Amino acid sequence: MSKTDFKTVDEYLATLPAATQAALRRVRGAIRKALPDAEERISYQIPAYKLDGKTALYFAGWKEHFSLYPASAALVAAFGDELVPFAVSKGTIRFPLSQAVPVKLIERIAKFRGEEARARPKTAKRPAARTKPAARKR
C-alpha cells in the first residue's frame, strides 16, 4: 500500500492485494448493512464510519490480517468468548485473512459500536489555544 492520500474507501481498497480486497469488501458490506445511516469516509488514511458526527468504527487491511477499531472494554466484555479466536489488544480486533470473514459477528460489532457512538456526548470544538505572554525580565 504505497498511496497515502486516499479520498474514498474504493481508492483505499484498490491499493490492496486482490485477496485482501475481497475480504475487506465483505467487511465493508457488513458494516454498511449494520450502520446504514453512517457516513463512510477516510480518516487517519483508513475507512471510517461516522454517526451523528461521531466515529463508530474503523477498519484496515494488513499483510496477514484485517482489523476493526476501536474495541472498547465494553465491546470486548460484551462479545467475550466470540472474540477468543481473534487477537484483541490495545483497542484492536485482528482477524486473520487466512480464515473466512465472520460477517455476522462484524455486523453485530458494528451495531454495538454504533450504539456506543450515539451514546457519547458530542464534543464541543475547543477554542484556539492562547499563548502565554513572555515572562518579563527584572
C-alpha positions in Angstrom: 0.0 0.0 0.0 2.0 2.9 -1.2 -0.6 5.7 -1.7 -1.5 7.5 1.4 -3.8 10.3 0.4 -7.0 8.4 -0.1 -10.2 10.3 -0.7 -12.6 7.3 -0.8 -12.8 3.8 0.6 -12.7 2.5 -3.0 -9.3 4.2 -3.5 -8.1 2.6 -0.3 -9.3 -0.9 -1.3 -7.8 -0.6 -4.8 -4.3 -0.4 -3.3 -4.5 -3.8 -1.6 -3.9 -7.3 -3.0 -6.9 -8.9 -4.6 -7.5 -11.5 -1.8 -7.3 -8.7 0.8 -9.7 -6.5 -1.3 -12.2 -9.4 -1.4 -12.2 -9.8 2.4 -12.4 -6.1 3.1 -15.3 -5.7 0.6 -17.2 -8.3 2.8 -16.2 -6.3 5.9 -17.4 -3.1 4.3 -20.7 -4.7 3.3 -21.3 -6.0 6.9 -20.6 -2.6 8.4 -22.8 -0.8 5.9 -25.6 -3.2 6.5 -25.3 -2.8 10.3 -24.9 1.0 10.1 -26.9 2.1 7.0 -27.1 5.8 8.2 -23.4 6.0 8.8 -21.2 8.4 6.8 -18.4 6.4 5.1 -15.2 8.3 4.9 -11.4 8.1 5.1 -9.9 9.1 8.5 -6.3 8.5 9.5 -5.9 7.1 6.0 -8.3 4.1 6.7 -12.0 3.6 6.2 -14.2 5.1 9.0 -17.9 5.2 9.7 -19.4 8.2 11.5 -22.9 8.5 13.1 -24.2 11.9 14.1 -20.7 13.3 13.7 -19.1 10.7 16.0 -16.8 7.9 14.7 -18.3 4.5 15.3 -15.8 2.2 13.6 -12.7 2.0 11.5 -11.3 -1.0 9.5 -7.9 -1.6 7.9 -6.2 -4.3 5.8 -2.7 -5.6 6.6 -0.4 -8.3 5.2 -1.9 -11.2 7.1 -5.0 -9.8 8.9 -7.6 -7.1 8.9 -8.5 -5.0 11.9 -11.5 -3.3 13.4 -11.0 -0.3 15.7 -11.8 0.8 18.4 -12.6 -2.3 20.5 -13.8 -0.7 23.7 -13.6 -2.6 27.0 -17.4 -2.7 27.0 -17.3 -4.3 23.5 -14.7 -6.9 24.4 -16.7 -7.8 27.6 -20.0 -8.0 25.6 -18.6 -10.3 22.9 -16.4 -12.3 25.3 -16.0 -15.8 24.0 -16.8 -14.9 20.4 -13.6 -12.9 20.3 -11.4 -15.7 21.6 -10.3 -16.9 18.2 -9.1 -13.5 17.3 -6.2 -11.3 18.6 -7.6 -8.5 20.7 -5.3 -5.8 22.2 -5.0 -2.1 22.6 -8.4 -1.4 21.3 -8.0 -3.5 18.2 -9.5 -6.8 17.0 -7.4 -8.6 14.4 -9.0 -11.1 12.1 -6.6 -13.4 10.1 -7.0 -13.2 6.3 -6.5 -17.0 6.2 -9.9 -17.5 7.8 -13.4 -16.8 6.4 -14.7 -13.3 7.2 -17.1 -13.5 10.2 -19.7 -11.3 8.6 -22.4 -11.8 11.1 -20.0 -11.1 14.0 -18.8 -7.9 12.3 -22.4 -6.8 11.7 -23.1 -7.2 15.4 -19.8 -5.4 16.4 -20.7 -2.5 14.1 -24.2 -2.2 15.6 -22.7 -2.3 19.1 -20.1 0.4 18.2 -22.9 2.4 16.6 -24.8 2.4 19.9 -21.7 3.4 21.8 -21.1 6.3 19.4 -24.6 7.5 19.6 -24.5 7.4 23.5 -21.3 9.5 23.6 -21.9 13.2 24.1 -20.8 15.3 21.1 -17.6 17.1 22.0 -17.6 20.8 21.6 -14.9 22.3 19.4 -12.0 23.6 21.5 -11.2 27.2 21.4 -7.9 28.2 19.9 -5.0 27.8 22.2 -3.8 31.0 23.8 -0.2 31.6 24.2 1.2 32.9 27.5 2.8 36.3 27.3 6.6 36.1 27.6 7.9 36.5 31.1 9.3 39.9 31.9 12.9 40.2 32.9 13.5 42.0 36.2 
